[in-house]
Amino acid sequence: MTVRLKAVGWSLVFLAGGYVLSLSLILLIAALMRPAPTGGALSLVAMQTLVLLAVFTALTWLVGWRALRLSAADFGLVPVPQGIRGFGRGFLLGTLLAASAMAGAVALGRAEWRDDGGTVTSWFGAVGVTGALLLPAAFVEELIFRGVPLVALSRAFGRGLALVGLALIFAVAHLLNEGVSLLAVANIALAGVFLGLAFFTPGGLWTATGAHFGWNLALAGLAAPVSGLLLPIPWLDYMMRGPSWLTGGGFGPEGGLLASVCLAAGAFVVGRRTIRESTT
């Protein structure tokens, strides 16, 4: 019981304390930045990501390394070559799943891509800039939800309960996103399970980050909203026609049943590669 209480207590300190501290810093910086700097929404997203990264990196050291005595190996951060391979595998899988959900919407839901008058060169440039924004955002979300709490809770309660519990918290964290629906929340919880399983494959946190990044970049690069946020991408426009329950509507593909199928398939694939829990 003491082990379980300790795991829950430190996880709450990590999640709730990190949220309160991050929100306070974001509000303070936003007030100091008025009027908003050039770049608008993208600048604010970048600022929020940097604050979250700083806060939760510090808490990972304080709670994970100092309080719980976790090591880099517990997060799959070493050996480095394995982490690099894991990131690559995760990125390819996340990209494939997101692209499949969008392609399914084109085939079954009458969605389509249109040329918006931009150039392929400008598209590559925009995707590069978008990737530079989405990579640290993906990493920090994995650090929060598939980092210290997942390691601590899985050791205390087993992987199943830890995965589901943190996946639900991950979904709740997206409740205020633009255009969110009940199915979108369910899909985000399913994505949390998928990414949690990816964490337990060789590569650990790197694999989960790669999968998260690949999914988000594929959506953004193919001109779809990412969890309700539409990022500016030239050359392509993605027209989300058909029933919202199938294609996702304004929230993007993550709000539709096609994404549910793809995420479930991803969870099945990575679930077969998870490292077995020690029985000793």
C-alpha positions, 0 to 999 in steps of 0.5 A: 500500500505504501508503494502505491500511495507513494506512486500516486502522490508523486504522480499528482505532484508531477502532473498537478504541480507541473500544470499549475506552475506552467499555467502561471508562467504562461499567463505571466509571459503572455501578459508581458508579451502584450501586444502579441508578437509577430507570428500570432498563434504560432508564437504563442504555441511555441512559447507554451511549448517551451514553458512546458518543456522547461517545467516538466524537464525540471520535474522529471529530474526532481520527482523522477531522478531525485525522489523516485530514483528512476534512471535514464534506462527506465525511460528508454533513453539509453542506449542511444542507438536503440532510441534513435531506431525506436524514434524512426520506427515510431515516426513511420508508424504514426505517419502511416496511421494518420495518412491512412485515416485521411486517405480513408476519409477521401475514399469513404467520406468524400473528403478531398485535397485541393491545390490552394495556389501555393507551390511545392517548394513553399509546402516543403518550407512550411512543413519544415517549420511546422515540424520544428514546432511540433517535435518539441510539443510531441516530446513534452506531451510524452514527457508529461503523460508517458514519463515519470507517472507512467513508470511510477504507476505501472510499477505500483499498479501494473501497466494496464491500469497505468496506461488507461488511467493516464490515457484518460487524463491525456484525453481530459487535457484536450477537452478545451480544444476547438471543435472537440466532440465525445468521439474525439475525446475517446480517440485521444484516450485511445491515442494515449493507450497507443503511445503508452504501449509504444513507450514500453517497446524498445526505444521507450520515450523516443519511440512514443515521441516519434509516433506522436510526432509522426501522427501530428506532422502527417496531419498538419503536412497534409493540411488537416487540423491537429486536435482542432488546431489548423496550422497554415500549410501552403499548396494543399487544402484538405476539404473534410466532407462527409459525416463528421463521425466518420471523418472528424469534421472541424476537429480534424481526423482525430475526431472521426471513426476512421482515426479510431480504427487506425489508432486501434490498429497502431495499439495492436501493432506496438502492443505485440512489441512491448517488452515483457514485464519482469516477474521477479 
